[in-house]
Structures are given as C-alpha cells and as structure tokens.
Amino acid sequence: MSSINYSEKIPNNVNLSEDRTLQRALEHWQPNYLSWWQDMGPEGSQDFDVYLRTAVSVDPQGWAQFGHVKMPDYRWGIFLNPAEADRKIHFGDHLGEPAWQEVPGEHRANLRRIIVTQGDTEPASVEQQRHLGLTCPSQYDLRNLFQVNVEEGRHLWAMVYLLHKYFGRDGREEGDALLARRSGDQDNPRILGAFNEKTPDWLSFFMFTYFTDRDGKFQLCALAESSFDPLARTTKFMLTEEAHHMFVGESGVSRIVQRTCQVMNELKTDDPKKLREAGVIDLPTIQRYLNFHFSVTIDLFGADQSSNAAIFYSSGLKGRFEEGKRSDDHVLKGEHYKVLDVQDGRLVEKDVPMLNALNEVLRDDYIKDSVGGVGRWNKVIEKAGIPFRLTVPHKAFHRSIGTLAGVKVSPEGHHISDHEWNQRVEEWLPSDEDRAFVASLMGRVVETGRFANWIAPPMMGINRQPVDFEYVRFN
C-alpha cells in the first residue's frame, strides 16, 4: 500500500496524497475492507467484468464514468461537494454562526454516533444482498445489483474518511468496527433493525431499494444540512448516487407489476393460484411485500418523540429535510407537531413539542415521497385495465419502535384486537408460503438480452446502451 498513487487508486478531492496521517489510517483500513468485500460482498462475482459507473470527480463529467471493471478493482473514492464560501449555520441554537470545519468538542460524541450509524447501513445492505446475484432475473438486473453494491461500499468509504480524518483513534476504532459487525449476526449485528432483515429474493430487493434506500435519501438530506461542513458536503455527494438505488427499486417493482398485468390479461384472470401457476407474482402478494418493507423502513426514523432528535437539531448536527426551504424560524422553540397515540382503544393525534417530534416530521416527509412511486406503479395497473390498486399502509401498521410499538393496527388504520390481527395477518404481510413461492421463481437468467418470466424487460438500457448489451462478462 505504501507506494500507492492515491489520486489514481483512490479517486478523491480531499488532497489525500498530501495527508500522511490519513494515508496511514487508510493503509491499515483498506486491506481489511477488501478482505470484508471478499468475504461478504456479492457471492461468486470476484472475477466478473461488470459495466459499472465510477465517480472520479464531483463535476458532471467525472462523477459517472462507465466501463467494464472487476468489482474488487473498483476505485472506491472519497468525494465532498465543493465548499460553499462563508457557509453559515442555518438552524438550531448556533443559527448564523460560521459552519464548523472541525468537530466541536462538546458535539464530538453525538457527531461520531450519527456518522457511525449512517456508515453501518452501507456494508449492511451489501451483506443482505450478497446471495442475490445467484438468482438474478437478467444480466441487466445483475449489473444494477452490483452497481448498488459498489456504491454502498463507496458510501462506507465516505463515512470512514470522516471518522479517520476528524476523530483520531476513536474514529479508527469505529472504522474497524464497521467491518466487524454483520447483518443478522446474533452476537455482533448491524445497528439498525431493518439492516438485520434478510433480503432473500428479488422482489424483496426491489422493495428494499425503493423503500429502505429512500430512508437513506431522507437521512442523507437531513445530514446534508449539518453545521459540520465536511459531513454536509460528503452527504450531498452521496445523494447523487442514492438516486440510482431508488430507480432500481421503483423500476424493478414496476416491471414485475407490468409482467403480472400482462399475464392477467392473457389468461383473463385475477386468481392468484392461476397466476402463480403461470409463473408470475400476483398483485396481492406484491401488496403484502410492500406492506412489510414500508412498515419496517418507517421504523428506521426512530421513536415518534425523541430527546436525541431535539439535541441533534438544536446543536446543529442534523437538520430537517429541505431545511432551507422552510419558512419558520429554524429554531423551533415553542413550536408543536402532531403525533399518534393510542387512547381508549383508538388512534388519536396529540400535540407535542416539535423539537421532540423531529423524527416524526422526517418520517411524514418520507411517507409523502414514498406514495408518489406507488402511484406510478398503479398507473401501470390502470393502463392494463385492471381494477386493483396498490396502497401504502397506515403509518401505525406493523410498528416496532416508539409509542406504536406492538399496537395492532390494520393497514387502513383501525386499531384492532390481537385476535383479529392473528386471524388476518397473512392477508397483510408475506406468509411463509408467499416467500417460498417467490423464492421458487428465483432461477438465474444470465444470457444476454433474456429475462426471467416473472419480470418485464426495462424500457431502455444503462448509459444509452441497448437492453441486450453485455452488462456482465463472465470469466
């Protein structure tokens, strides 16, 4: 590692070649990262040449360079958006002061916790998805999976850079711990619950990249407001890549829906049994997967009332989604927000101090955004002339965090008894039988231009390439 050409091997705009301290930290960490990738990255893919997008700079020409590359040779870089001259803090108790270029001592522990929690999600999703390449529905989809994986890896690098650069020995130890935890491991699991769930099939993967990567978008947007300028600049650049992950999810589900509707019209039936016999995923099963992934993801925003959220905001560590577009005082003392509670067996709204409800504010922004894509899936169904609509369940449905944890609520938002929940849960969430059926469809299709029976081809290829382009070369 000592003879590395840093700007070539690790594309960056952080002057890495001049920073000996950071070089030494990365010289220790990078081999461990590659060892983690070998053990926990996409299974059996080390020798494939994959048509990947690599960021080599933050300008429009440099952030999306395409070419075939072996994933262990991918150039994971470190990029921050360009600095904004004289940037000022624009929310919280430090409103109007200069943004911080170093970590203030009093906020050190909280900032480190925020960066580590975000960083932990990145390798976790690679681990969750590591077997999916063995059951890909096409070369096009395999390439998209691998693109998501390498970008999650780059996002891990982005967080580790901040830990190494600004947090000394503590940061180096946290960087090592990010490679030591494992998704779903009983003894050393990932920090957040959704990142310990399995992603066993491609319907789960598409739902995960639509819903859970969208949580990533909202968390990154909140961190992009941070008074700690290096974190704000790092997360702004990460957002350019996160958009592709959500595209993979939205278009993937859309193509599954399209294929199902096509077969429904060919067979003139909406009978799930007949559709399953024809080898496609019936719409009620897609709805149950949607319910599961949506509800697990909205738990990622945390408890509906949180003193930590108030501290993070007031101290300027983490803002709201699109903080700069909001017209209030950006301090929020004395402001209130409505959250849900259960009283006398029914859901009610109650006013709480907005500073304590900022997780709920972010969750509500996320829900509005999520509904849009589900509406676009419904347009596919509508265009096919089928009287069925996918819906986002009520935000109190199937919750495990905060006031609503364990409260039994139907997807329509009715508080129900444990007995009714147990009677109807298989209408609302994927059953073992559903999961076994979806798993039974997952056969590997890798011939150029061919697609599995249960999914429609995309409208267009990647980077203006044809759909039947050789996206992955198997050696």
Secondary structure, 3 states (H helix, E strand, C coil): CCCCCHHHHCCECCCHHHCHHHHHHHHHHHHHHHHHHHHHCCCCCCCCEEEEEECCCCCCCCCCEEEEEEHHHCCCCECCCCCCCCCECCCCCCCCCECECCCCHHHHHHHHHHHHHHHHHHHHHHHHCCCHHHHCCCHHHHHHHHHHHHHHHHHHHHHHHHHHHHCHHHHHHHHHHHHHCCCCCCCCCCCCHHHHCCCCCHHHHHHHHHHHHHHHHHHHHHHCCCCEHHHHHHHHHHHHHHHHHHHHHHHHHHHHHHHHHHHHHHHCCCCHHHHHHCCCCCHHHHHHHHHHHHHHHHHHHCCCCCHHHHHHHHCCCCCCCCHHHCCCCCCCCCCEEEEEEEECCEEEEEEEEHHHHHHHHHHHHHHHHHHHHHHHHHHHHHHCCCCCCCCCCCCCCCCCCHHHCCCCECCCCCECCHHHHHHHHHHHCCCHHHHHHHHHHCCCCCCCCCCCCCCCCCCCCHHHCCCCCCCEECC
